[in-house]
Amino acid sequence: MSAVADQSPDSTAMPAPARREADGRLHALTSIRNIGIMAHIDAGKTTTTERMLYYTGKVYKLGSVDEGTAVMDWMVQEQERGITITSAATTCFWRDHQINIIDTPGHVDFTVEVERSLRVLDGAVGVFCGVAGVQPQSETVWRQARKYRVPCIAFVNKVDRMGARFHWVIDNIRQKLGVPAVAIQLPIGQEAEFSGVIDLVTMKAFTFAEASKGADVVEIPIPAGLAADAERYRAALVEAAAEIDEELLHVYMDNPDVPAEQLRPAIRRLALAGRLLPVACGSALHNKGIQLLLDAVVDYLPSPLDVPAVTGRHPKTEEMLSRETSDFAPLSALAFKIATDPFVGKLAYVRVYAGVLKKGAAMYNPRTRKREKMMRLLRVHANQREDIEVLHAGEIGAMTGLKDVTTGDTLCAEQQPIVLERISFPEPVISMAIEPKSQADKEKMFATLQTLSEEDPTFKVSTNAETAQTIISGMGELHLEIIKDRMLREFKVQANAGRPMVAYRESIRVAATAEHTFDRELAGNRHFAQIVLEVTPRERGTGNITRFAAKNGKIPSEFEGPIREGIDSGLITGILGNYSLIDLDVCVKDGGFHPEYSTEVAFRSAAIMALRDAVRAAQPVLLEPIMRMEIIAPDEHLGDVLGDLNGRRGKIKEMIAQDGSQIIHAEVPLAELFGYATSLRSVTRGRASYSMEPCLFDMVPENLTNSILNR
């Protein structure tokens, strides 16, 4: 039952446009919420999700992350470590609204799970620790949400912990994230005295009965000692909203005490536009405030009708297209996650943007230019699955039986194709060599690595050309440790792994042009191709692009595909140390062909050779991954921590004093951070903590380049 009794289920929903919904729908588009729960590690995302499932009746027992019984942390590795590794999806219902939830990881090594989840979600709940406020990964997930223009609300968790400061966290959000955060609730009591929540919209106070584990929400009078604060913070909320929303401003001018029925829709409009961040509060672990958070999800986060129509391009003409959220539009869906299940095989998680996806239906994949036919259509609850017959526009589900679908593929109607924007993923920053323990494990290991790389786009598998070793690369030591553990437990593969190594990259300093003519006789046949190619450095982190500028038919269009394949192959192995080349603009400027002797093999080979020659002439450089760090250390150990960072080639960006401690923001090469946890404990006697995330690739100092390449 809703905590806010005077709200009707659809009090804030917009009426659905005519004929957007098929007759067989169980839930109207206006009553669907596709949301993600995102935060820094240990802020309480999974516990918050578990309480949402409990109070909506989805589960009947409270799960615990610490005890390894959380429904959403179903992997053995998650239960053992008490962290979320893979995003888990589920569906629950509140106030006649269907809420599809994805609980995302907070650890930086698994940021890919946040990226691909936010790509397909309509809204998100950012969970912040009431003591720590905005932490490094909080900023990362916030940037990801902004990238995909996902409307958000905030939930300040753990307000019952010692040192919790609700209003300081709101100020911290404004300062660090640059968003107009405004409280829509106030905590009743501080730290251990926290007992309930005041809803500033309705000006009602609520407590949560401990006997029923918070399930019984009890309305109480606003405590006399908080009445003045409640009035003041409600006035601040109304004023903040009225300053931006003209419709509310007219109401405010007539009556500063704006009724809840008019304030709530205004907050919703501003939240959907990203112009106001409503902030709720509570304690998920101690079962307080979750029902009001569910109300806020329904009231302030968008339905599929509240977000802009999805856009894409035509696979052949490159014409920009859009698809409105409607069951009657041509099918347009995005496969945002691939997973392997021991019972059902390969699972493709999909968001349907337009049209209807029916069990057994054929779909078209523009990337492969082939039809795909699913075997089963499923609604997912963590690692449990329910067979369904249809997914309508705006819904999220999973499919089995697809042969050649990868993360980011579009599935659409063959006669009206569209390619939706793919999901971008960060480059791996750490590698290690791996080999099977026995010959019997060899084939199984390669098949397993292929499966894991299909699941996780930030996990790469390659072969060292000089040593023939198999190299696996990922986002951090924990990432690769989990991969090894899964290989053993899930796939029963015995393997030996080497020490983690930095995943270096290569790039160029200047532009350069090269020409290569491939004219050889192979197997009794002549092969001819000529290519003139220019490489130009791009800004760090922008990736590679390949362009064709050859004119007058000097290179027939049927050879562009093989040329692109050759360039992609050349980019994988660089010039200096066989590391991948990044941040290059590769332009095919000219070329030549022979009507009889030109072949795909010739153009592919010419492209590789021309690229290598151009890169050699463009002053190639070695790049190393740089990590963005936040270290929290007591004042008395500040000098030791800074000295240690300087010895690791670290660059101090900022220092903030806070309650007897210093928060240090720095950028440090990953190569210098192996064993840093032990070193930090040593110099601070175990009193400091740190977190880090990949920041960028930057040039290795010239005095270190030769020693790295000669290892």
N, C-alpha and C positions, 0 to 999 in steps of 0.2 A: 504493500500500500504506500502511496506517495506520502512523503513527509509534509508536503505543502497541500493542505486539504482543500483549498479553495480553487485549485486549478483543474480545469477540464482537460481530458487527454489531448485535445487538439487546439488548445487555447492559443498556441503560437504558430500553428501550422498554416501554411498558405494553401489555398484551394488548388487541387491538381488541375492542370490544363486539360481541356476536353480530349478524350480518346488517347491518352498516353498509357493507359493501363488495360491489360487484357482481362477478360472476365474471370480467368482462373486464379488470379492473384489472391493470396491469403492476407497480404498486408499492403496497404496503400503506400505509394511512394513517399507521401508526406510523413508517414509514420516510421520510416526506416532511418537509422543512424549507423553509418559505417565509421567507426572510430578506432583510433590507436591509443594505447597507453605508453607514454614515452618519458624517459628521465635518465639521470645519472645512475650508475650502479649503486644499489643499496638505498635508494630514495623511497622504495616501497611500492614499485609498480605492480609486481606480481601479487603482493598482499592486497593491494587495492582492488585488483581484478578479481581475486578470490572472494573478497567481500561482496563485490557487485554480483557475482554469480550466486552467492548464498542468499542475499536479500531479494534477488529476483526469482528465487526458487529453482534455479538451474541445477544447483547442487544442494545436498541436504546435510553436508558436514563441512565445517570450516577447515580448509587446508592450511598448512603452515610451511613456509619456505625453510625455516630453521630445522624443522623435523623431517623435511623431505617429502611432505604429503600434499604439496600444492598441486592442484589439478593441472594448472597451466605449465608447470615445470615437470613434464612427464618423462624427459630423457633421464637415464641413469646418471649421466654426467652432471646434469642440472641438480638432481637431488643430492648427489654427493657433495657438490661444491656450494650449493645454496645460491646459485646465480642462474639467470636466464641466458641460454645459449641460442636457441632458435625461437623465432616468433611463433606463437601459438594462437590459433583462431578459435572463436566460439560465438555462439548466438544466445542472447537472453532477451527477456521481455519486461518492460517497465511502463506502466501507464498506457497500455495498449500500443506501445511502440516496440518495434523489433530493433534491438541494438546488436549489431555485429561488431565484435571486439577483437582486436589483434593486440596481444601483449608482447611488447618488443624487448630485446635485450638492452641492458645499460652499459655493458662492457664494450670498450672501444674496439676490441678484436672482432666483434660481431655486428659492427655498424651497418653491414650490408643488409641485415634483417630489418633495420629501421628504415633504410633507404627504400627498399622495395615495398615495404608495407605502406609508407607514407605516399608512395606513388599512386596507390589505388584507393586511399582512404579519403573520405570527405571532411573529417574533423579529427581532432586529437585532444587528449587530456595530458597536459604536462604536469608531472608530479615533482614537487620540490620538497626537499628535506627542510623541516621547520628550524633546524639548527644550522645547517650548512648553506642553505639558500641555493643560489645558482652555482653549480659546479661545472668543471670542464665539459663533461659529456652532456650536461644540460644545454650548454651553448651549441654543441654540435647538433643535437637533435632539433634544436630550435632553428638552426640554419637550414636543416633538411626540410623542416615543415614550411619555412618561408619559401624555399626553392620551389616547392610544389603548391604554394599558395593554399595551405591547409589551415582553415580557421581553428583556433584553439581556445580552450579554457584552462585555467591553472588550478591545481589542488595542492595546498600546502599541507603536507603530511607530517606526522610525528610532532604535532604541536603540544603533546603531553610530555615530551622529553625534556630533561634538564638542559637549559640553555636555548630553548626554542623561543623565537621572536617573530611572531606572525607579521607585524607591520614592517620590521626590518627586511624580511624576505620580499615583501612587496616592493619596497624601495630598491632592493638588490636586483629584482627582476627589471624594474624600470631602468636602472643604471646600466646593467650588463647586457640586457637583451634589447634595450631601446624601444620598449613597447609601453603603451599607456595602461599599466596594470591598475585595476581598481577593485577593492574588496566588495564582494556581494554578500559576505558573511563575516561575522566576528566570533572569535572563540569566547566561551564563557569560562573564565579562569585561565591561569597561566601554568605551564609546565605540569607538575603532578596534580595541580588543582583543576586542570581542564576537565570539564564535565558535560559540556554541550555546545550548541551553536546558535547564534542569532542570525536569522535570515533578514538581511537589510532591505530586501525588496518588499516582503510582506510585513516586516517588523514583528515577527513572531520568534519565540525562542523554543528550542527543542533539546531534550535530553534523550539518552538512549539506554534503555533498561539493561543492566548487566545480567539479570537473571535469564533473559532471553537472548543473550549474546548480542545485544544491540538491535534485535529485530523489532522490538516494540519501541516506537518513536513517541515520546510523550511531550505534548505541547505544554509549556509553562509560561508564566508571566516573565517578561524581561526583568532580570535582577535589577533592583533599585540602583545598585552601585554602577551598573553599566548602561543605564537608561540614557544618560547624557552623551556617553560615547557613541551609543547606537544612533542617536539623533544626529550627531555630528558627522559620523561616517556615512549615514544615509544621505545627508545633505551633500556631502562630497561626491557620492556616487551619482546623484541626480544632476548635480552641476556639471560633472565631467561628461555625462551622457548628453546633456542639453547643449553644451558648447559645440558638440559635433553634429548632433541629430536635429535638423530643423523642425521636424514634426513634433519631437518632444519639447523643443524650445518654446513653441506656441502654447503647449499645455503648461509648461513651467512658468511662463509669464503670467498666466491667469491664476495658477495655483502652485506655489513652490513645493507644496507637499503632494507630489505627483502620486496618484493611485497606482497600486501594483499592476493593475490591468493595463495601464498605459506605459509604465516603466519597463516591464518585462519585454514587450515587443521591441522597444527602442534598444535595449541592451542586446537583444538578439540581432537586430539589423547591424549594429556596430561590430559585434563579435564576428558575424559572417563576413563583414567587409575588412576585418583585421584592424579596425580602428580603435578597438577597446578590448582589453583582456580581463574578463571576469575572473576573480580569484575566490575560490572556496577554501575551506579548511576542515581539518579533522584528524583522526588517528585511526588508520586502517587496522593496525595490529590490535587495537583495543576497541574496535567496532563502533566508532563514533564518527558521524558525519557522512557516511557513504550514501545513505538514502537521499540526502540533499544534493550530493554530487550527481547521483542518477537523475534527479530532477533537473539539474543544470545541464546535463547532457541532452536531455529531451528539449529543454527550453532554449538553449543557446547554441547548440551545434547543428550543422546543416543536414537536411535530407538530400537525397540525390537530385531533387529538383532545385535546390538552392545554390548549386554549384554550376559554373558555366558549362555549356555543351563541350564534350570532349572533341579535340581537333586532331587531325592527322593528315597524311598526304596520300594521293593515289599512287600505287606502286609503279605504274608505268609512266604516267604523265607528270608526276610530281605536283599535281594540282592540290592546293590546300582544301581539305574537306572538314566538315563538322558533323557530329551526330548528337541529336538531342536525346535526353533521357526519356525513352519511350519504348514500350513493348512493341510498337508498330514500326519502329525504325529498322533499317538493315542491321543485322547482327554485327556488333563491334565489341570485342572482349579482349582483355589483356591477361596473358599468363604471367603472373608476377613471382611465382615461386615453384621450384621443382623439388620434390622430396621422394625418398625411397622408403616404402613400407614393406616389411617382411611378409605381410599377408596379402596385400593388394598390388604390390609392385610399384611402378612409377606413378606418382601423384602430381598433377599439375593444378596448382591453386589459381583460380581465375576470378577476375572482376568483370561482370557484364555491364558495359556502359550503355548499350542500346540493343534493342531486339530481345529475342527469347532464345535461350539455349536449352534444347530438349535432349533427353537421354537418347543415345543412339544416333543423334543427328550428325551429318557430315559438315565439317567446317573447312575453311580455306586458310592456309598459312602463307601469307605473301612472301615471307623470307625464303621458304623452301619451294614456293610455287606448287605446292601439293595439297591435296585434300587430307584431312585428318578425321578419323571417326572414333569417338569415345566408346568405351564399353560400359562405364558406370558414371553416374553423376551423384555427387555426395555433398551433404552438409556436414561441416566439421566441428567437433568439440574437442579441442586439444588433440589427443591421439585416438579419439573415438569418432566413428563415422556413421552417418545415417543416409541410406539410399533415398534419393528423391527423383522425381520425374522431370522437373523443369527448374531452371534458374531464370528469373525475370530481370529486366533492366534494373540496375541499382543494387543487385545482390552479389554476394561473394560465396563461392563454393569451390569444389575440387572435382577433377575428372581423372579417370584411369583409362588405359588402353591407347594413349597417344604415342606414336612412334618417334617423331622427330620434332619435339617442342622443347625450346629452351627458355630460360628466364628472359622476359621482355618481348616474347613473340606476340604478335597480334593474331587473333582468330576471328574471322569475319565471314560475311556472305560472299561467295565466289563471284557472283554477278555484279556486286557492288562493293569491291574491295577497298580497304583503307589500311594504312600502316600508322599505328599510334606511336607516339614518342617512346623510344626505348628507355630503359633505366640505365643511368650511368653509375659506374662503380669505381671505387678508388683502386690504385695500383698496390699490389702486395709489397710489403717492406722487409720481409724476413724469409729466409729459405733454409732448407736442410736437405742433405742427401738421404735417400732411403733405399733399402734393398731387401729382397725377400730372404727369409732365413733358410729356406730350402728351395730346391727346384720345383717342388710341388706347389709352393706358394707363389711362384713367379707369375703365372697367367692370372691367378686369382687376384694378385696385388694390382696388376695393371688394370684389370676390369673394375676393381674396387675404386682405384684412384680416378678412373674415368667417371664412375657414378658419382663420387663425391664432388668432382669438379663441375658436373652438370647441376648438382644441387646448389653449390656455392660459387658464384661468379668471382669472388675474391680469392678463391683457392685455385692455384695454377699448378700444372704438372708439365715439366719439360725434361729434356735430356741434355746433359753437358756434352758438347760435340767432341771435346778433347778426352774426357775420362769415361764417356758413355754411362755416367752415373745418372740415375733418375733423381731429379730435383723437385721438391715440393715447396711451394711458396704461399705465404698467407699474411695476415694482418698483424701477427704478433706471436710470441712464444706460446701463450695460452691457446690461440687458434690452432697451431700445429699440434700441440699436445692433445687437444680434443680430437683432431683428425686421427692421430695415431691410436688413441683410445677407442674410437669408433671402429677403426679397421680391425682391431683385435676382438672387440665385444660383439659388434653387429655382423661383421663380415667374416670373422674367424680367420683373419690373415695374420700370420706371424711375420714380423718385419723388424729389421734393425735400422735405427736412424742415427745420423751423425749429429754433430753439434749445430745449433742454429747459426745461420750466417746472414749478414745484411744483404738484402736484395738491391744491388746497385742498378743504376740505369745509365744510359748514354744519351747525349744530345749534341747539338752543334752550336758554335758561336756566331758564325756568319753565313750568309747565303753563298751557294756555289752551284755550278752547272756542270753536268757531265754528259758525254755522248757514248753510247755503246752500240756496236753493230755485231749481231750474232749471225754468223754465216758458216754453218758446219754441215758435214754429212754424217748422219746418224742412221745406222741400220740400213745403209744403202740409199737413204733419202736425204735430199738437201733441205735444210731449214734456214730461213732467213728472216731477220727482223732488225729494225734500227729504231733507237729511242734516244731522244734528247730530254733530259730530266733536270729540274732545278729543285734544290732543297733550301728552305728558309726557316730559321728558328722562330718558334712561337713563344708566347708568354708561358711561364711555368704553370703547369696544371691544366692547360687547355687541350692537351692530347694531340694526336696526329690527325691530319686530314690529307686526302688525296684528291687532286683536281686534274682534269684533262683540258688542255688549252690548244692542242694541235688542231690546225685548221686545214681546209681544202682537201679533206678526205685522206690526209697522209697516213692516218691510222684508222682503218675501218672499225666501225663500232663493235663488230663481233669479237675484236681482240682486246677491248677495254677490260673485260672480265679477267682474262689471263694476266694482263698487265697489272691489274689491281692485286691479283693473287701473288704475283711476283714481288710487288712492293711490300705487301703485308708480310710475306715470308722474310724479306730482307730486313724489315723493321724489328723482327723478333730477335735476330742476332746482330749485334752492333759490330763496330770496327775494333774498339780498344780491347774489350775483354769478353766478347760474346754476350754482353748484357743487352736487353731490349732498348731500342731507340724510342724516345718520347719527345713530344712537343715539337714535331716537325710538320711543316707545310711542304708536301711533295707535289710538284706540278709537272705533268707530262707536257712539255712545250712543243715538241716536234718529233718527227720520226719518218720512217719509210717502210714500205712493204713491197713484196713481189707477188703479183696475182697468182703465180703458180707455186712458189716455194715458201711463202710465209705460212707459219703454223702457230698454233697456240703455245707449243713447247718453246718455240723460238722467242716469242714475245715475252713469255714468262721469264725465261732465262736472261734476256736482254734487260728486262726491268730490274732484276736482282743485281746484275753487274753494274748497270748505270747508277742505281741507288748507292751501292757501295763506293763507287768512284766519286760520286758527288759528296758523300759524307766525309770521305777522306780529305777532300779539298776544302771542307767547311769547318775546319778546326774542331774536330770532335772533342768532347769533354766528358769526364766521368761525373755522374750525379749520385748523391747519397740521400737516403730518407732522413728528414729532420722531424723531430717529435716536439709537439707543443706540450709543455709540462706545467703542472701546478703543484708546488711543494708547500706544505703547511708545516712550519717549524717554530719551536719556541724562540723568543727573542735572544736568549743567551747562547743559542747554537747557530745564530744567523751567519756569523763569520765563517764557521766551519762548513756550512752548507754552500755558501757562495764560493768559497775557495775550492770545494770539490767540483762544483759546476764549471768553474773557470778551467779547471784541469781537464775537463771533459769537452772542451771547446764550446761550452754553452754560452748563449747570449741572453743576458737578463733583460727582459722586456718591461717588467713592472714589479713593484713591491708594495703591498698594502698591509698596514698595521691593523691587527684585529685582536683585542682581548688578550694581550700578552704573547701573541704569536705574530708571525710574519707570513703572509701569503705571497709566494714568489712565482711569478709567471716567467718562463724561460723557454727558449728553443735550443734543443741539444741534438747533435747527430745520434742516430740510433746506434751506430757502431760503438759509441762510447758509453752506452747504457746497460750493457750486459753486466749483471751482478750489482746494479745500482741499489736495489732494495736492501741488500746486505750492507753496502757501504753507508747508506743513509741511516740505517739502524745503528751502525757503529758510531758515526760522528754525532748522533743526537741521543744516544742511549735508548733507542727505541721510541722516542717521543715525537717523531715526525712522521708524516704520511705524504704520499704523492700519487698523482694520476697523470697519464699521458695519452696522447693521441697523435696519429700521423698528421703532419702539417703540410709539408711540401718536399719536393726533391730539389736539392741545391748542389752547386759545384763542390767537388772535393778539392781541398787545397792542393796546389801543384806539388808540394813537398811530400804529400801522402799518396798521390796517385800511383806512382811507380811501385811503391811497396804493396799496394792493394792488387795491382795487376800482376805482380810477380809472385803472388802467393801460390 
